[in-house]
Amino acid sequence: MRTEFIGTEGFILLDTVRRLYRRQARAALAKVVTKIHPGELAWIFRHLTEKERQEIFKIIIDADSIGDIVSELDQSIRVDLLSPLEPGQLADVITRMPPDDQADLLDELPEELRDQVLERMKKEDAAEVSELLQYESDTAGGIMSPDYLALSKEMLVSEAVQTVQQLSEEAEMAFYLYIVDEQQKLQGVVSLRQLLMNDPGKQLGTIMETDVVAVSMETDQEQVAQIVSRYNIMAVPVVDHEGTMLGIVTIDDIVDIIREEATEDFLRMVGAGKDREILLKSTTQNVLTRLPWLLASWVGGILAMWVISSFQNELAQVIILAGFIPVITGMGGNIGTQSSTITIRGLATGRININETRGFISKQLKVGLVLGVVFGLLLGGLTWILYSDTRLGGVVALAILASMLMSTTLGTLVPIVLRRLDVDPAVATGPFVTTTTDVLGVTIYFLLAKNLLAL
């Protein structure tokens, strides 16, 4: 039984690898490293220095499991490790990887190096991976595996069992047997469980499911993940426009997609770009990625400062007004971020129908109104208790209510409008909502104070 690796066990193993490397105990290091699970080794490589990675990789490059190890490595790390290799050596490493991972890796390499590697691969391997490279990397065609079990509907159950026994190691996933005709067009599917529970003399055509969930090769990977999640299947077949079977997308790829898409959305929402491996980037690259979005926030801060300066006479008369600015802008910003996050996530997972958003918007505005009233009464009551000023308490209460309702409206509507305009809402919503709510929140606050307090 394996325990969680990322913890004490992981850091002990990381320290062991480092100590063996420093002692130049190459044989012992190779023995230890090749016994570590590829996923765990990828975690260890993430915590090594660039020099340590290069040296240790040279030691394990001839290991039988090198293909699985490279498949698990972070994109930027494996490109750094593989780019210096000779094309022939690189081709040898790549051919030990699953076809879909081969395509992903070759797509990451410089075009000239990629062509040189393909020339040195076996013709059948090069042809297979070249077929995958023609698809966009974030589509079903780009992430599918061409290794699947395809059988004829005339085949008997007993014959199918023998085929599975003979070819299961070559297939990406043997849980499903796909039934195709002479033109390789998808006809149905039989699960391994169905196969084992039926009479050996039955034909596959009599037990197959004909209502097959499939995707086209251009389907976006995020939609593929949603389909697999919705129907609770372990793999989904990929077909062309004529229904010809091309490959399958398996659950392990779906898990990676969900993680990558969620990470990318969260990074974009907070203005940290969309690079999922930003933690592995240099200081300069981090700065260049995050600077534009922080610049947008800086501009918003300047605008808010200008608004506050415009009401300096009112502030001079009632200096206590300044003390409530952080509360009003903070509450508005927080509820705006909550609303935008809920909306973006709902759009991404398909829980919000972009064509029928009226009910969702109405519900979010009601939530914003109720929360605004609650916190308005709380802050207004606290102001009255502290300063014995009913009008000031009323101004603060109305300001926080207006700010929170306005922020909820923006946080809900902006992602929906952007999606309708075919713009990724995760990219622009965060900076726009936070900047706008700050400026408008302060403006509403001072306008209410100026009019209700007769300043």
Secondary structure as UniProt FT lines:
FT   TURN            6..7
FT   HELIX           8..22
FT   TURN            23..24
FT   HELIX           26..35
FT   HELIX           38..46
FT   HELIX           50..60
FT   TURN            61..62
FT   TURN            64..65
FT   HELIX           66..72
FT   HELIX           75..82
FT   TURN            83..84
FT   HELIX           87..94
FT   TURN            95..96
FT   HELIX           99..108
FT   HELIX           111..120
FT   HELIX           123..133
FT   TURN            137..138
FT   HELIX           140..143
FT   STRAND          150..151
FT   TURN            153..154
FT   HELIX           157..167
FT   TURN            168..170
FT   STRAND          176..180
FT   TURN            182..183
FT   STRAND          185..191
FT   HELIX           192..197
FT   TURN            200..201
FT   HELIX           204..207
FT   STRAND          215..216
FT   TURN            217..218
FT   HELIX           221..231
FT   STRAND          235..239
FT   TURN            241..242
FT   STRAND          244..250
FT   HELIX           251..269
FT   TURN            270..271
FT   TURN            276..277
FT   HELIX           278..280
FT   HELIX           283..310
FT   HELIX           312..317
FT   HELIX           319..324
FT   HELIX           325..349
FT   TURN            354..355
FT   HELIX           358..387
FT   HELIX           390..420
FT   TURN            421..422
FT   HELIX           425..452
FT   TURN            453..454
//
